[in-house]
Amino acid sequence: MTKKDKLIDRFFSCPKDFTWRELQQVLVHFGYTEHPSGRGVKFINDETQHVICLHPPHPGNIVKRVYLKNVANTLKENSRL
């Protein structure tokens, strides 16, 4: 199992300590590119033109589990998993 596979498995388990950088890596793996927009960030899939809008966590670097669950559900619906 590669590091990417382990990261993706970890992402779908929605851990309490998942970082913004790890989320960026997961979204890039699924074909999304990052586009800053105002205070938030848009992740756009170039193939399907699907957009995921998020705000980076602050003041820390840990993404809330509710956002991880939402992104995971969105990826399951819009990807071939």
Secondary structure, DSSP 8 states (H G I E B T S, - for coil): --HHHHHHHHHHT--TT-BHHHHHHHHHHTTEEEEEETTEEEEEETTT--EEEE----SSSB--HHHHHHHHHHHHHHS--
